[in-house]
Amino acid sequence: MRTLRRTTEFDEFYNSVDPKVQEKIDYALTLMSQIKVVSTKFVKKLEGTDFYEMRVSVGNEYRVIIFTIDNDNFIEANEVLLLNGFMKKSTKDYKAQIKIAEKIINELAK
């Protein structure tokens, strides 16, 4: 069982999406907290970073949640910190969102 912690930025994102999207996010978070090995359909490591992404599809749109873990290996992780989320429109969105995630981590480290 993994512990999921939320940042204010994640909560702002979560509260900004409609209830149908929130249900899908809740489902994916439940999977992530209760299952050791989660399908890459939901969770992937972001190459070149210390972050992971959780993808939630609603219709033909994707919501992406960026998070970090307390281990080098997702399967071994006991704690997940949900950092921020966004609606994926293009791959260019990632660069800006990763910068936001880094800023959140730096603020929490203070």
Phi and psi in radians as a Rosetta constraint file:
Dihedral C 1 N 2 CA 2 C 2 CIRCULARHARMONIC -1.713 0.35
Dihedral N 2 CA 2 C 2 N 3 CIRCULARHARMONIC 2.556 0.35
Dihedral C 2 N 3 CA 3 C 3 CIRCULARHARMONIC -1.599 0.35
Dihedral N 3 CA 3 C 3 N 4 CIRCULARHARMONIC 2.293 0.35
Dihedral C 3 N 4 CA 4 C 4 CIRCULARHARMONIC -1.878 0.35
Dihedral N 4 CA 4 C 4 N 5 CIRCULARHARMONIC 2.166 0.35
Dihedral C 4 N 5 CA 5 C 5 CIRCULARHARMONIC -1.936 0.35
Dihedral N 5 CA 5 C 5 N 6 CIRCULARHARMONIC 2.540 0.35
Dihedral C 5 N 6 CA 6 C 6 CIRCULARHARMONIC -2.044 0.35
Dihedral N 6 CA 6 C 6 N 7 CIRCULARHARMONIC 2.487 0.35
Dihedral C 6 N 7 CA 7 C 7 CIRCULARHARMONIC -1.654 0.35
Dihedral N 7 CA 7 C 7 N 8 CIRCULARHARMONIC 2.902 0.35
Dihedral C 7 N 8 CA 8 C 8 CIRCULARHARMONIC -1.044 0.35
Dihedral N 8 CA 8 C 8 N 9 CIRCULARHARMONIC -0.702 0.35
Dihedral C 8 N 9 CA 9 C 9 CIRCULARHARMONIC -1.105 0.35
Dihedral N 9 CA 9 C 9 N 10 CIRCULARHARMONIC -0.701 0.35
Dihedral C 9 N 10 CA 10 C 10 CIRCULARHARMONIC -1.122 0.35
Dihedral N 10 CA 10 C 10 N 11 CIRCULARHARMONIC -0.801 0.35
Dihedral C 10 N 11 CA 11 C 11 CIRCULARHARMONIC -1.049 0.35
Dihedral N 11 CA 11 C 11 N 12 CIRCULARHARMONIC -0.662 0.35
Dihedral C 11 N 12 CA 12 C 12 CIRCULARHARMONIC -1.099 0.35
Dihedral N 12 CA 12 C 12 N 13 CIRCULARHARMONIC -0.767 0.35
Dihedral C 12 N 13 CA 13 C 13 CIRCULARHARMONIC -1.075 0.35
Dihedral N 13 CA 13 C 13 N 14 CIRCULARHARMONIC -0.872 0.35
Dihedral C 13 N 14 CA 14 C 14 CIRCULARHARMONIC -0.999 0.35
Dihedral N 14 CA 14 C 14 N 15 CIRCULARHARMONIC -0.786 0.35
Dihedral C 14 N 15 CA 15 C 15 CIRCULARHARMONIC -1.245 0.35
Dihedral N 15 CA 15 C 15 N 16 CIRCULARHARMONIC -0.285 0.35
Dihedral C 15 N 16 CA 16 C 16 CIRCULARHARMONIC -1.514 0.35
Dihedral N 16 CA 16 C 16 N 17 CIRCULARHARMONIC -0.248 0.35
Dihedral C 16 N 17 CA 17 C 17 CIRCULARHARMONIC -1.637 0.35
Dihedral N 17 CA 17 C 17 N 18 CIRCULARHARMONIC 2.768 0.35
Dihedral C 17 N 18 CA 18 C 18 CIRCULARHARMONIC -1.293 0.35
Dihedral N 18 CA 18 C 18 N 19 CIRCULARHARMONIC 2.842 0.35
Dihedral C 18 N 19 CA 19 C 19 CIRCULARHARMONIC -0.980 0.35
Dihedral N 19 CA 19 C 19 N 20 CIRCULARHARMONIC -0.578 0.35
Dihedral C 19 N 20 CA 20 C 20 CIRCULARHARMONIC -1.117 0.35
Dihedral N 20 CA 20 C 20 N 21 CIRCULARHARMONIC -0.722 0.35
Dihedral C 20 N 21 CA 21 C 21 CIRCULARHARMONIC -1.192 0.35
Dihedral N 21 CA 21 C 21 N 22 CIRCULARHARMONIC -0.703 0.35
Dihedral C 21 N 22 CA 22 C 22 CIRCULARHARMONIC -1.034 0.35
Dihedral N 22 CA 22 C 22 N 23 CIRCULARHARMONIC -0.702 0.35
Dihedral C 22 N 23 CA 23 C 23 CIRCULARHARMONIC -1.047 0.35
Dihedral N 23 CA 23 C 23 N 24 CIRCULARHARMONIC -0.776 0.35
Dihedral C 23 N 24 CA 24 C 24 CIRCULARHARMONIC -1.152 0.35
Dihedral N 24 CA 24 C 24 N 25 CIRCULARHARMONIC -0.704 0.35
Dihedral C 24 N 25 CA 25 C 25 CIRCULARHARMONIC -1.095 0.35
Dihedral N 25 CA 25 C 25 N 26 CIRCULARHARMONIC -0.787 0.35
Dihedral C 25 N 26 CA 26 C 26 CIRCULARHARMONIC -1.017 0.35
Dihedral N 26 CA 26 C 26 N 27 CIRCULARHARMONIC -0.730 0.35
Dihedral C 26 N 27 CA 27 C 27 CIRCULARHARMONIC -1.080 0.35
Dihedral N 27 CA 27 C 27 N 28 CIRCULARHARMONIC -0.831 0.35
Dihedral C 27 N 28 CA 28 C 28 CIRCULARHARMONIC -1.123 0.35
Dihedral N 28 CA 28 C 28 N 29 CIRCULARHARMONIC -0.674 0.35
Dihedral C 28 N 29 CA 29 C 29 CIRCULARHARMONIC -1.160 0.35
Dihedral N 29 CA 29 C 29 N 30 CIRCULARHARMONIC -0.659 0.35
Dihedral C 29 N 30 CA 30 C 30 CIRCULARHARMONIC -1.097 0.35
Dihedral N 30 CA 30 C 30 N 31 CIRCULARHARMONIC -0.785 0.35
Dihedral C 30 N 31 CA 31 C 31 CIRCULARHARMONIC -1.001 0.35
Dihedral N 31 CA 31 C 31 N 32 CIRCULARHARMONIC -0.838 0.35
Dihedral C 31 N 32 CA 32 C 32 CIRCULARHARMONIC -1.091 0.35
Dihedral N 32 CA 32 C 32 N 33 CIRCULARHARMONIC -0.614 0.35
Dihedral C 32 N 33 CA 33 C 33 CIRCULARHARMONIC -1.392 0.35
Dihedral N 33 CA 33 C 33 N 34 CIRCULARHARMONIC -0.450 0.35
Dihedral C 33 N 34 CA 34 C 34 CIRCULARHARMONIC -1.885 0.35
Dihedral N 34 CA 34 C 34 N 35 CIRCULARHARMONIC -0.292 0.35
Dihedral C 34 N 35 CA 35 C 35 CIRCULARHARMONIC -2.024 0.35
Dihedral N 35 CA 35 C 35 N 36 CIRCULARHARMONIC 2.254 0.35
Dihedral C 35 N 36 CA 36 C 36 CIRCULARHARMONIC -1.121 0.35
Dihedral N 36 CA 36 C 36 N 37 CIRCULARHARMONIC -0.851 0.35
Dihedral C 36 N 37 CA 37 C 37 CIRCULARHARMONIC -1.838 0.35
Dihedral N 37 CA 37 C 37 N 38 CIRCULARHARMONIC 1.943 0.35
Dihedral C 37 N 38 CA 38 C 38 CIRCULARHARMONIC -1.850 0.35
Dihedral N 38 CA 38 C 38 N 39 CIRCULARHARMONIC 2.391 0.35
Dihedral C 38 N 39 CA 39 C 39 CIRCULARHARMONIC -0.976 0.35
Dihedral N 39 CA 39 C 39 N 40 CIRCULARHARMONIC 2.528 0.35
Dihedral C 39 N 40 CA 40 C 40 CIRCULARHARMONIC -1.190 0.35
Dihedral N 40 CA 40 C 40 N 41 CIRCULARHARMONIC -0.133 0.35
Dihedral C 40 N 41 CA 41 C 41 CIRCULARHARMONIC -1.111 0.35
Dihedral N 41 CA 41 C 41 N 42 CIRCULARHARMONIC -0.537 0.35
Dihedral C 41 N 42 CA 42 C 42 CIRCULARHARMONIC -1.786 0.35
Dihedral N 42 CA 42 C 42 N 43 CIRCULARHARMONIC -0.735 0.35
Dihedral C 42 N 43 CA 43 C 43 CIRCULARHARMONIC -2.234 0.35
Dihedral N 43 CA 43 C 43 N 44 CIRCULARHARMONIC 2.296 0.35
Dihedral C 43 N 44 CA 44 C 44 CIRCULARHARMONIC -2.487 0.35
Dihedral N 44 CA 44 C 44 N 45 CIRCULARHARMONIC 2.612 0.35
Dihedral C 44 N 45 CA 45 C 45 CIRCULARHARMONIC -1.362 0.35
Dihedral N 45 CA 45 C 45 N 46 CIRCULARHARMONIC 2.377 0.35
Dihedral C 45 N 46 CA 46 C 46 CIRCULARHARMONIC -1.483 0.35
Dihedral N 46 CA 46 C 46 N 47 CIRCULARHARMONIC 2.003 0.35
Dihedral C 46 N 47 CA 47 C 47 CIRCULARHARMONIC -1.015 0.35
Dihedral N 47 CA 47 C 47 N 48 CIRCULARHARMONIC 2.420 0.35
Dihedral C 47 N 48 CA 48 C 48 CIRCULARHARMONIC 1.354 0.35
Dihedral N 48 CA 48 C 48 N 49 CIRCULARHARMONIC 0.173 0.35
Dihedral C 48 N 49 CA 49 C 49 CIRCULARHARMONIC -2.377 0.35
Dihedral N 49 CA 49 C 49 N 50 CIRCULARHARMONIC 3.059 0.35
Dihedral C 49 N 50 CA 50 C 50 CIRCULARHARMONIC -1.676 0.35
Dihedral N 50 CA 50 C 50 N 51 CIRCULARHARMONIC 0.165 0.35
Dihedral C 50 N 51 CA 51 C 51 CIRCULARHARMONIC -1.813 0.35
Dihedral N 51 CA 51 C 51 N 52 CIRCULARHARMONIC 2.810 0.35
Dihedral C 51 N 52 CA 52 C 52 CIRCULARHARMONIC -2.113 0.35
Dihedral N 52 CA 52 C 52 N 53 CIRCULARHARMONIC 2.829 0.35
Dihedral C 52 N 53 CA 53 C 53 CIRCULARHARMONIC -2.158 0.35
Dihedral N 53 CA 53 C 53 N 54 CIRCULARHARMONIC 2.524 0.35
Dihedral C 53 N 54 CA 54 C 54 CIRCULARHARMONIC -2.006 0.35
Dihedral N 54 CA 54 C 54 N 55 CIRCULARHARMONIC 2.183 0.35
Dihedral C 54 N 55 CA 55 C 55 CIRCULARHARMONIC -1.818 0.35
Dihedral N 55 CA 55 C 55 N 56 CIRCULARHARMONIC 2.383 0.35
Dihedral C 55 N 56 CA 56 C 56 CIRCULARHARMONIC -2.229 0.35
Dihedral N 56 CA 56 C 56 N 57 CIRCULARHARMONIC 2.134 0.35
Dihedral C 56 N 57 CA 57 C 57 CIRCULARHARMONIC -1.798 0.35
Dihedral N 57 CA 57 C 57 N 58 CIRCULARHARMONIC 2.369 0.35
Dihedral C 57 N 58 CA 58 C 58 CIRCULARHARMONIC -2.308 0.35
Dihedral N 58 CA 58 C 58 N 59 CIRCULARHARMONIC 1.920 0.35
Dihedral C 58 N 59 CA 59 C 59 CIRCULARHARMONIC 1.141 0.35
Dihedral N 59 CA 59 C 59 N 60 CIRCULARHARMONIC -2.201 0.35
Dihedral C 59 N 60 CA 60 C 60 CIRCULARHARMONIC -1.856 0.35
Dihedral N 60 CA 60 C 60 N 61 CIRCULARHARMONIC 0.317 0.35
Dihedral C 60 N 61 CA 61 C 61 CIRCULARHARMONIC -1.903 0.35
Dihedral N 61 CA 61 C 61 N 62 CIRCULARHARMONIC 2.603 0.35
Dihedral C 61 N 62 CA 62 C 62 CIRCULARHARMONIC -2.034 0.35
Dihedral N 62 CA 62 C 62 N 63 CIRCULARHARMONIC 2.349 0.35
Dihedral C 62 N 63 CA 63 C 63 CIRCULARHARMONIC -1.832 0.35
Dihedral N 63 CA 63 C 63 N 64 CIRCULARHARMONIC 2.361 0.35
Dihedral C 63 N 64 CA 64 C 64 CIRCULARHARMONIC -2.076 0.35
Dihedral N 64 CA 64 C 64 N 65 CIRCULARHARMONIC 2.300 0.35
Dihedral C 64 N 65 CA 65 C 65 CIRCULARHARMONIC -1.998 0.35
Dihedral N 65 CA 65 C 65 N 66 CIRCULARHARMONIC 2.191 0.35
Dihedral C 65 N 66 CA 66 C 66 CIRCULARHARMONIC -1.665 0.35
Dihedral N 66 CA 66 C 66 N 67 CIRCULARHARMONIC 2.325 0.35
Dihedral C 66 N 67 CA 67 C 67 CIRCULARHARMONIC -2.519 0.35
Dihedral N 67 CA 67 C 67 N 68 CIRCULARHARMONIC 2.925 0.35
Dihedral C 67 N 68 CA 68 C 68 CIRCULARHARMONIC -2.249 0.35
Dihedral N 68 CA 68 C 68 N 69 CIRCULARHARMONIC 2.843 0.35
Dihedral C 68 N 69 CA 69 C 69 CIRCULARHARMONIC -2.260 0.35
Dihedral N 69 CA 69 C 69 N 70 CIRCULARHARMONIC 2.950 0.35
Dihedral C 69 N 70 CA 70 C 70 CIRCULARHARMONIC -1.639 0.35
Dihedral N 70 CA 70 C 70 N 71 CIRCULARHARMONIC 0.350 0.35
Dihedral C 70 N 71 CA 71 C 71 CIRCULARHARMONIC -2.619 0.35
Dihedral N 71 CA 71 C 71 N 72 CIRCULARHARMONIC 2.844 0.35
Dihedral C 71 N 72 CA 72 C 72 CIRCULARHARMONIC -1.321 0.35
Dihedral N 72 CA 72 C 72 N 73 CIRCULARHARMONIC -0.318 0.35
Dihedral C 72 N 73 CA 73 C 73 CIRCULARHARMONIC -2.137 0.35
Dihedral N 73 CA 73 C 73 N 74 CIRCULARHARMONIC 2.192 0.35
Dihedral C 73 N 74 CA 74 C 74 CIRCULARHARMONIC -1.019 0.35
Dihedral N 74 CA 74 C 74 N 75 CIRCULARHARMONIC -0.690 0.35
Dihedral C 74 N 75 CA 75 C 75 CIRCULARHARMONIC -1.070 0.35
Dihedral N 75 CA 75 C 75 N 76 CIRCULARHARMONIC -0.595 0.35
Dihedral C 75 N 76 CA 76 C 76 CIRCULARHARMONIC -1.523 0.35
Dihedral N 76 CA 76 C 76 N 77 CIRCULARHARMONIC -0.140 0.35
Dihedral C 76 N 77 CA 77 C 77 CIRCULARHARMONIC -1.160 0.35
Dihedral N 77 CA 77 C 77 N 78 CIRCULARHARMONIC 2.428 0.35
Dihedral C 77 N 78 CA 78 C 78 CIRCULARHARMONIC -1.890 0.35
Dihedral N 78 CA 78 C 78 N 79 CIRCULARHARMONIC -0.341 0.35
Dihedral C 78 N 79 CA 79 C 79 CIRCULARHARMONIC -2.351 0.35
Dihedral N 79 CA 79 C 79 N 80 CIRCULARHARMONIC 2.394 0.35
Dihedral C 79 N 80 CA 80 C 80 CIRCULARHARMONIC -2.140 0.35
Dihedral N 80 CA 80 C 80 N 81 CIRCULARHARMONIC 2.311 0.35
Dihedral C 80 N 81 CA 81 C 81 CIRCULARHARMONIC -1.956 0.35
Dihedral N 81 CA 81 C 81 N 82 CIRCULARHARMONIC 1.945 0.35
Dihedral C 81 N 82 CA 82 C 82 CIRCULARHARMONIC -1.397 0.35
Dihedral N 82 CA 82 C 82 N 83 CIRCULARHARMONIC 2.049 0.35
Dihedral C 82 N 83 CA 83 C 83 CIRCULARHARMONIC -1.651 0.35
Dihedral N 83 CA 83 C 83 N 84 CIRCULARHARMONIC -1.017 0.35
Dihedral C 83 N 84 CA 84 C 84 CIRCULARHARMONIC -2.761 0.35
Dihedral N 84 CA 84 C 84 N 85 CIRCULARHARMONIC 2.929 0.35
Dihedral C 84 N 85 CA 85 C 85 CIRCULARHARMONIC -2.488 0.35
Dihedral N 85 CA 85 C 85 N 86 CIRCULARHARMONIC 2.803 0.35
Dihedral C 85 N 86 CA 86 C 86 CIRCULARHARMONIC -2.795 0.35
Dihedral N 86 CA 86 C 86 N 87 CIRCULARHARMONIC 2.843 0.35
Dihedral C 86 N 87 CA 87 C 87 CIRCULARHARMONIC -1.565 0.35
Dihedral N 87 CA 87 C 87 N 88 CIRCULARHARMONIC 2.147 0.35
Dihedral C 87 N 88 CA 88 C 88 CIRCULARHARMONIC -1.322 0.35
Dihedral N 88 CA 88 C 88 N 89 CIRCULARHARMONIC 2.095 0.35
Dihedral C 88 N 89 CA 89 C 89 CIRCULARHARMONIC -1.926 0.35
Dihedral N 89 CA 89 C 89 N 90 CIRCULARHARMONIC -0.616 0.35
Dihedral C 89 N 90 CA 90 C 90 CIRCULARHARMONIC -2.710 0.35
Dihedral N 90 CA 90 C 90 N 91 CIRCULARHARMONIC 2.981 0.35
Dihedral C 90 N 91 CA 91 C 91 CIRCULARHARMONIC -1.201 0.35
Dihedral N 91 CA 91 C 91 N 92 CIRCULARHARMONIC -0.295 0.35
Dihedral C 91 N 92 CA 92 C 92 CIRCULARHARMONIC -1.159 0.35
Dihedral N 92 CA 92 C 92 N 93 CIRCULARHARMONIC -0.444 0.35
Dihedral C 92 N 93 CA 93 C 93 CIRCULARHARMONIC -1.053 0.35
Dihedral N 93 CA 93 C 93 N 94 CIRCULARHARMONIC -0.550 0.35
Dihedral C 93 N 94 CA 94 C 94 CIRCULARHARMONIC -1.062 0.35
Dihedral N 94 CA 94 C 94 N 95 CIRCULARHARMONIC -0.761 0.35
Dihedral C 94 N 95 CA 95 C 95 CIRCULARHARMONIC -1.000 0.35
Dihedral N 95 CA 95 C 95 N 96 CIRCULARHARMONIC -0.850 0.35
Dihedral C 95 N 96 CA 96 C 96 CIRCULARHARMONIC -1.151 0.35
Dihedral N 96 CA 96 C 96 N 97 CIRCULARHARMONIC -0.704 0.35
Dihedral C 96 N 97 CA 97 C 97 CIRCULARHARMONIC -1.230 0.35
Dihedral N 97 CA 97 C 97 N 98 CIRCULARHARMONIC -0.582 0.35
Dihedral C 97 N 98 CA 98 C 98 CIRCULARHARMONIC -1.165 0.35
Dihedral N 98 CA 98 C 98 N 99 CIRCULARHARMONIC -0.665 0.35
Dihedral C 98 N 99 CA 99 C 99 CIRCULARHARMONIC -1.085 0.35
Dihedral N 99 CA 99 C 99 N 100 CIRCULARHARMONIC -0.714 0.35
Dihedral C 99 N 100 CA 100 C 100 CIRCULARHARMONIC -1.103 0.35
Dihedral N 100 CA 100 C 100 N 101 CIRCULARHARMONIC -0.767 0.35
Dihedral C 100 N 101 CA 101 C 101 CIRCULARHARMONIC -1.068 0.35
Dihedral N 101 CA 101 C 101 N 102 CIRCULARHARMONIC -0.738 0.35
Dihedral C 101 N 102 CA 102 C 102 CIRCULARHARMONIC -1.082 0.35
Dihedral N 102 CA 102 C 102 N 103 CIRCULARHARMONIC -0.710 0.35
Dihedral C 102 N 103 CA 103 C 103 CIRCULARHARMONIC -1.104 0.35
Dihedral N 103 CA 103 C 103 N 104 CIRCULARHARMONIC -0.740 0.35
Dihedral C 103 N 104 CA 104 C 104 CIRCULARHARMONIC -1.073 0.35
Dihedral N 104 CA 104 C 104 N 105 CIRCULARHARMONIC -0.800 0.35
Dihedral C 104 N 105 CA 105 C 105 CIRCULARHARMONIC -1.057 0.35
Dihedral N 105 CA 105 C 105 N 106 CIRCULARHARMONIC -0.752 0.35
Dihedral C 105 N 106 CA 106 C 106 CIRCULARHARMONIC -1.119 0.35
Dihedral N 106 CA 106 C 106 N 107 CIRCULARHARMONIC -0.682 0.35
Dihedral C 106 N 107 CA 107 C 107 CIRCULARHARMONIC -1.147 0.35
Dihedral N 107 CA 107 C 107 N 108 CIRCULARHARMONIC -0.692 0.35
Dihedral C 107 N 108 CA 108 C 108 CIRCULARHARMONIC -1.208 0.35
Dihedral N 108 CA 108 C 108 N 109 CIRCULARHARMONIC -0.478 0.35
Dihedral C 108 N 109 CA 109 C 109 CIRCULARHARMONIC -1.319 0.35
Dihedral N 109 CA 109 C 109 N 110 CIRCULARHARMONIC -0.281 0.35
